[in-house]
Amino acid sequence: MVKNILVLTSGSKKKLRPFEFAAKSLDLAVITASFEDLEYFSDKNNLYINGKDIADFDLIYFRLVGKSLERASLIANYALERRVKLVDRIYEKSHLLPVSLSKAIEIKKLAGANVSIPKTIFGKIAYIKKSGKNLLGFPFVIKSTSGKKGREVWSPRTKKELMDLIKTLKEEEKNGKGFLAQEFINCTKRVRVLIVGGKIIGSISQLTKWRKRVSGYKPQEDEKKINKFNGGKNIDDMALRAIDAVGLDIAGVDILVDEVSKKPFVIEVNAAPSWKLLSKYCQINVEKEILKYLSQL
C-alpha cells in the first residue's frame, strides 16, 4: 500500500484542489503540484518538486501532461530509476511519444487489439484528400492526431468545404501537425465511460456535434443534452478492452453506437478526461475514487 502520493498536472495546480479535499477526507498523504515546479541541480543529480525529492514519493500520478512532455519525461525516467510507481502505467514504458499524446498511435493499438473502431486512414493530407471518399465514404471525419477535448475535428459536407479545409490543413501540416480521417458514424449521442483501475465508475451520454445530419434526430432532445448512461455488458466490455489495449489505468473511453446497425465504435481513449459532467450526473466523487485506487497500489 502506497503512503506518499504526488499528483502532477500541466499548467496551474489550482485545478488539482479537488484532489486535496479528497485526500483530506480519506486521510491520505497527497501532494499536488505542477510540472512547472520541477527543479534540478546537477551536483546532486536529483529531481525536486517544491523542494521535495521525487524519489521520496511512493507513487506519482500524471493527471495531465499536456504541453509538459519534456518535464514529464524527466520525471518518468527518474521515477523508474528510483523505483517510484507511475500512473498511468504507459509512462513506465519507453516511447518516443506516449500513446496518450498521439491519436494515431492510440488508433493503431485499438485496431491491433481488435477493438471496434471506425474505418481509419492516416497519412499526408494529400493522401486523405485522394483516398478519403473511396475508403471511408462521404462525408467523413478529419482529426488532428494531437487534438484535445473535441477540438480540431472536422467533417465537411460538400466538395467545396472539403477543398477549403484541405488547403488550410496543408499549411498546418508544414508546421509538423499530423492528421487522420475516419468514416462518419450515424449517431446522435456519444457515450463517455470513465474507468479507474479496471473498474467502471460511471457513464454518461451526450448529444453529438453533427447529430442534425442523422435521420431520426428530434429537436426536443436538445432539452436534455446529457444523461446518466447504463451501457450494458457490450459497451462496458468494449470500454474495458479499449483501455487495456492502449495501456492506461485511468481513462475516459468515448463510444458511438450506429443508429441503424446498433454497432458500437470506440472513437477515443482519453488519458486525461474531463469528468466534471460525469461527476455531476452520476453523483460520484471521481477524485476520491482515483485516490482510493492509487492508495491500494
N, C-alpha and C positions, 0 to 999 in steps of 0.2 A: 504494500500500500504506500503510495507516494505521500510525502509530508509537505514539501515545499513546491508550489506551482507558480510558474511565470506565464502570464498571458500577454502576448505581444500583438500589436496592430500597426499598420501603416498609417502615418498621419497622427492626428491628435489622440491621446489616450483617453480623452473625455468620453469617447464612445464606449469605453470599457467599464464605465461606472456601474452598470447593472451587474457585472461580474463581482465587483467589490461588495455590493449589497448582498448578493447571493452567498458569497464566501463568508460574510459575517454571520448570516443566518444559519449556515451549515458548520460554523466554527472551523473553517479551513484556512490554512496559511497560504494566501494567494496574493501575489504582487502583479499589478498591471502596469504596462509601460508601452512606449512607442519604440519602433525600430530606430527612430532618430536619436534615442537616448543611449545608443551603443557607443562605448568608448574603448580605446585600445592603446596600450603603451608597450613598445617593442621590448624594452628592458625586462619586463615581467612576462610578456607574451601571453597575457590573459585577456579575456574579454569581460567588460563590465557593463551592467545596466544600473544606472543611478548609484554607482559606487559599489554594487554588489557583484561578486564574481559569478558569472553564469554557471560555472561548474558546481556552485553550491545549491542549485535547484535540482529537484528530483525529476521534474518534468517541465517541458516548455510547450505551450500550445500556441501555434501561429493562427490567430483569429483571421487576420487579413494581411497578405503580403503586399498586394498592390504594386506600387512603384518602388518598394523597398527590397527588390530582389538581391542587390549586392549585399546589403546588411543581413538579410535573411540567410544568404548563402554562407556568410562568415559565421553566423551563429550556429547554423546547422552543422557545419564542419567541426566547429569547436565542441559542440554538444556531443557529437559522435566520438570525438577523441576522448572526451571525459566521461563517456557512457551515461549521458543525460538523455532520458526518453524524449522523443519528439512526437507531437501530434499536429497534423496528420502524419501517418507513417511514410507517406511518399517522400517526405523531406529527409528520411533516413537512407534513401537510395540515391545513387549517383545519376543525375540527369543534367544535360546542358541547360535545359529549361524544364522545370517541373510541369507535370501534366496538368496541374491545377491552373497554370497560366497559359495554356495553349489548347484551344478548342480542336485544332487539327489532331494533336496527339490524343486528346480525350476521345474523339470520334473513332480514331484508329483502334484504340484499346477496346471500346464498346463493341465495334464490329468484330474484332478478333475473339471476343468472348461470346459471340452470337447473341448479343443483346439487340433487340429490335430497335433500329434507328431509321429515320427517313433516308432514302437513297441520297448519297452524298458524293460530290466531286470536289477535289482540291487541286489547285494549281494556279497558274497565272490568270489574271483577269481575261486575257485573250482566249485562254482555254475555256473558261467559264462562258464567255460570250459565244464561242464556236459550238460547244457541246451541251450547254445547259438545257436547251429546249429538247433536243433529241434524247438525252439521257434521263432528264428529270420531268419533262412535260412543261407546260407553260400555263400560268405563271409559276415561277419557282422562287426560292428564298436565297438571298445572298447575305453572308455574315462575315464580319471581321473575325479572324482567329483569336483576337485578343479582346473582343468586345465584352463589356460588363453590363449586367443588370438590364438586358434587353436593348441596350444601345448598340448602334452600328449593325442594325439588322434591316434589310430592305426586301421588298417584293414588288417590283414593277409590274403593272398590269398591261401595259402596251409596249410595242416595239420601241416607240419614241422614248418612253420613260426608261426602258432598259438601256438604250443607247446613251441617254443623258447620264445615267448612273455610271455606266461603264467608263465614260470619259472622265468623270470625277474620280472614280476608284483607281484608274490607271495612274493618275497623278499621286495618289496616296501610296500606291504600290512602289513608286520610285523612291519613296521615303522609308521603305522597309516593311510596310504593312502587308499582311497576308490575308487571303480570303478563301472561303469555301462556299459551296452552294448546295442546297438541299431541295428535295421535292416539297411542294406545298401540301400540307396535311389539312384536309377539310374538317375543321374543328372549331367550335365556338368557345371552348373552355380549355384552359391549361391547368394541370394538376401539379401542385408542389408538395413533395413528400420530404419531410425532414427526418434524417436518420442520425442517431448518436450511438456510436459503439455497437453497430449491428442491430439496433432497436429502433423501430419507427415510433417517434414520439408525437407525430401529428401530421395531418394533411389538409390542404385547402384547395379549392378550385377558384380560378379567376377567369373572367372573360378575356378572350384573346384579342390581340391588336387588329387582326383582319377578320373578325367574326362576321362582319356585314357582307363579306363575299360568299359566305357559306349558306347554302339553302337551308331553310328551317330556322333561320335567325329570327328571334322575336324581340322587337324594341323594348318591351317591358322587362326583358332580362337585365337591362341596364339598371333597373331599380335595386337590384341586389347583385353587385358585381363580384362579391367574394362570399364563399360559403365554406363551412367546415365540410370536409370530404371523407367519406368512408369508402376507400378504394376497392376493397375486396382482395381476395388472395392473389389474383393475377397481377394487379397493379402493385401490390406490396412486394410480391416476389420479384417483379421486374426491377423495382427500385433498389432492392437489396442486392440483386445481381449486378446492377449498374455500378453501385458504389464499390462493390468488391472488385469489379473489373478495372476500375480506374485506380484503386488502391487508396481509398480515403476511409477515414474513421468517422468524420463528422461532415455531413454534406446535405444539400438540398437537391433533390432529383426532380427535374421538370419533365412531365409526360403529357403527350397529346393523344387523344383517342379519336380515331377517324369516325365521323358521324355515320357513314354508310357501312363500312366493313366492321366497325367496332374494334379494330385492331389498335393496340396501344404502341406508341413510339416514344423512346427516350430522346429528348432533344438537348438536354444539358444536365451535367452533374457539376454543381457549383460548390467548390471547397469553402467559399466564404459567403454563404447565402444570407440574405436579409430575412429575419424571422419575426419582425415586428407584427405583421399581419397574422401570421400563423399563431403567434403567442396570444394575440387578442381573440381570434375566432376559435381557437382550440383550448383557450384558457390554460396555457402551460407556461411555466417559468422556464424558458429554454436555458438561460444561464445556469440555473440550479441543476438542470438535468445534465448539462455538459460537465459541470464541476463534480457532480456525483460520479460520473463516468471516469473522469480524469483521476479522481482521488482513489479509485479502486485498481488502477493500473500498476 
